[in-house]
Amino acid sequence: MIEARRIMYKNHIGTEVSLQYYYMTEAHARLCAANRSLTGIAYRLLASRPANAPRDVVDAGLNWYIAVKEGAGDQGFDVISWGKAIAA
């Protein structure tokens, strides 16, 4: 699903897109997706895809993610995908 969303976004903006993943709580993921901002959000930025999230991150309660274009900054970004992460 994330790959399909990445391809749709790539087609929309007309250039190749690499993703970065921010792991956070569900409440923070909902806020982040709604506000398109990381301001006030506790998160961990990781290269690990949400289908194989690090066990320690999930065990720490950061079991939701948002995927954004790599290098997007911390405000005003497009959320390409978001949802619950699965521990490795």
NORNOR-V742284 format. One record per residue. OMEGA is omega in whole degrees, 0 to 359 (none if undefined). Layout:
OMEGA / OMEGA
//
This chain:
180 / 180 / 178 / 178 / 178 / 180 / 177 / 179 / 177 / 179 / 180 / 184 / 175 / 178 / 180 / 184 / 169 / 183 / 168 / 188 / 175 / 179 / 185 / 176 / 178 / 181 / 179 / 178 / 178 / 178 / 182 / 180 / 181 / 186 / 183 / 183 / 175 / 181 / 179 / 183 / 173 / 184 / 170 / 177 / 183 / 176 / 183 / 178 / 184 / 177 / 181 / 183 / 178 / 182 / 183 / 178 / 179 / 179 / 178 / 178 / 178 / 189 / 171 / 183 / 163 / 177 / 179 / 177 / 179 / 180 / 186 / 184 / 185 / 177 / 175 / 181 / 173 / 175 / 183 / 178 / 174 / 181 / 183 / 178 / 179 / 182 / 178 / none
//
